[in-house]
Amino acid sequence: MFRYAVRRLIYSIPVLIIASILVYYVLRVAEDPTAALRLNPRISQADILRLRKVYGLDQSGVQQYLTWFGHFIRGDWGISVVSQKSVFSQISVALKNSLILGLFATAISLVIGVAIGVYSSLHQYSKLDNTFTTGAFFGISMPNFWFAIMLQLLFGVYLVKWLNLKEPFFAVAGMRTPGTTGFSLTDLLRHLALPALVLAVQIVAVYSRYMRASMLEILHSDFLRTARAKGIKERRVVFRHAMRNALIPITTQLAIDIGTIAAGLIITETVFQWPGMGPLFINAMNSGDFPLALAWVMVTVFFVVLFNLLADLMYAVLDPRIRYA
């Protein structure tokens, strides 16, 4: 497996290089990093020329890319055109915030989704199975923005009014209470609850459907009939053998979900004003902040490639029949 992992890592290098070339030229054609600055009457032509030199825009296209790529792989991601702050620092903060929200919601959804899927497969067509199946369809069909707004109205307006509360049980916007200093786990959980719930509704629906379908297929497989014939207890057959193999489709979906968390949860983060990667990219594109948008895309591509590799390696852990030469 080690040789396979090293080989996949080596194969990932040209993928990242090709992606960087495509991303660079697409964004470079779409955005002029100095276009937004030209709208400011206090910016002189000399300042524009100086900035074009700083960003390497006075060079040829190939030289621009090589200069940028050389700086990027060394960790020098440049300066934001709009905020004049380090791109690396802005993405580090936004990525951390997106990971907090995304991983929290995904972890909860994984536990609940797998539990529902296993129960539904073991009690196929029961009342609870039909209830979970119907709920999954509602969860998948429900638009994130609509559910987020409904939760904001319920907790931020109606419950406060009906119960005469000074403040909502759960915060409806932001990542921390204004005016607070330092880290507070309680305050963070109050702000995490609603956006995580919005994300979890759809993720639980997807994971439970995958798990149910995978378990139903494996429960009737030959190797489980052999295990039962040998006298192995049903609980061990289900949880040690069936469930372990049924997790393979979930692993694929989980890797995709975690990889895309790096891109930000644009709708949910925007509605709840969560300072993550989603709003950062939208603001960068709207303002023509080329260095920030470019680094954002590259970080996203890297995470997607990385977690797809980890998913491939997890297959061998879950299913001993899978071996990598």
Residue pairs with C-beta under 8 A, 6 or more apart in sequence:
1 313
1 316
1 324
3 324
3 325
4 312
4 313
4 324
4 325
5 309
5 313
8 309
8 312
9 309
12 305
12 306
12 309
15 305
16 298
16 301
16 302
16 305
19 298
19 301
20 65
20 69
20 72
20 298
20 301
21 65
23 294
23 297
23 298
23 301
24 65
24 68
24 69
24 294
25 61
25 65
27 290
27 293
27 294
27 297
28 61
28 64
28 290
31 285
31 288
31 289
31 290
31 293
32 288
32 290
33 51
33 55
33 57
33 81
33 288
33 289
33 290
33 291
34 48
34 51
34 52
34 55
34 57
34 81
35 288
36 81
36 82
36 287
36 288
36 289
37 43
37 47
37 48
37 51
37 81
38 48
49 58
51 81
52 58
54 79
55 78
55 81
55 290
55 291
56 63
56 64
56 67
56 68
57 64
59 67
68 78
68 294
71 77
71 78
72 295
72 298
75 88
76 88
77 86
77 87
77 88
77 91
77 291
77 295
78 87
78 291
78 295
79 85
79 86
79 87
79 291
80 86
80 87
80 90
80 284
80 289
80 291
80 292
81 287
81 288
81 289
81 290
81 291
81 292
82 283
82 284
82 287
82 288
82 289
82 292
83 90
83 289
87 291
87 292
87 295
88 295
90 280
90 292
91 277
91 280
91 292
91 295
91 296
91 299
93 275
94 264
94 275
94 276
94 277
94 279
94 280
95 262
95 276
95 277
95 299
97 175
97 274
97 275
97 276
97 277
98 261
98 262
98 264
98 265
98 269
98 274
98 276
98 277
98 278
99 261
99 262
100 188
100 192
101 192
101 195
101 196
101 199
101 265
101 268
101 269
101 274
101 276
102 199
102 257
102 258
102 261
102 265
103 258
103 261
104 192
104 196
105 195
105 196
105 197
105 199
105 200
105 203
106 199
106 203
106 254
106 257
106 258
106 261
108 196
108 200
109 199
109 200
109 203
109 204
109 207
110 203
110 207
110 250
110 254
112 200
112 204
112 207
112 208
113 203
113 204
113 205
113 206
113 207
113 208
113 210
113 211
113 250
114 207
114 208
114 211
114 243
114 247
114 250
116 132
116 204
116 208
116 211
116 212
117 207
117 208
117 209
117 210
117 211
117 212
117 214
117 215
117 246
118 211
118 215
118 238
118 243
118 246
119 128
119 129
119 132
120 128
120 129
120 132
120 133
120 208
120 212
121 211
121 212
121 215
121 216
121 219
122 215
122 219
122 238
123 129
124 216
132 208
132 212
133 209
133 212
135 205
136 204
136 205
136 206
136 208
136 209
137 205
138 205
139 201
139 202
139 204
139 205
140 202
140 205
140 206
140 209
142 201
142 202
144 198
144 199
144 202
144 267
144 268
144 271
145 267
145 271
147 198
147 201
148 194
148 195
148 198
148 267
148 268
148 271
148 272
149 271
151 172
151 194
151 197
151 198
152 172
152 173
152 194
152 271
152 272
155 168
155 169
155 170
155 172
155 194
156 168
156 172
159 165
159 168
159 169
160 167
160 168
169 190
170 190
170 191
170 193
170 194
171 177
171 190
171 191
171 193
171 194
172 194
172 272
173 272
173 273
174 191
174 272
174 273
174 274
175 188
175 191
175 274
175 275
176 184
176 187
176 188
176 191
177 187
177 190
177 191
180 187
191 274
194 272
195 265
195 268
195 269
195 271
195 272
195 274
198 268
198 271
198 272
199 265
199 268
203 257
206 253
207 250
207 253
210 249
210 250
210 253
211 246
211 247
211 249
211 250
213 249
214 245
214 246
214 247
214 248
214 249
214 250
215 242
215 243
215 246
217 246
218 224
218 242
218 245
218 246
219 238
219 242
223 241
224 237
224 241
224 242
227 237
227 241
228 234
228 237
244 318
244 319
245 318
245 319
247 318
248 315
248 318
248 319
251 311
251 314
251 315
251 318
252 311
254 311
255 307
255 308
255 310
255 311
255 314
256 304
256 307
256 308
256 311
258 303
258 307
259 303
259 304
259 305
259 306
259 307
259 308
260 300
260 303
260 304
261 303
262 277
262 299
262 300
262 302
262 303
262 304
263 277
263 278
263 281
263 296
263 300
263 303
264 276
264 277
264 278
264 279
264 280
264 281
265 274
265 276
265 278
266 278
266 279
266 281
266 282
267 278
268 274
268 278
269 275
269 276
269 277
269 278
269 279
270 278
270 279
270 282
273 279
277 296
277 299
277 300
280 292
280 296
281 293
281 296
283 289
284 292
284 293
284 296
285 293
315 322
316 322
316 323
316 324
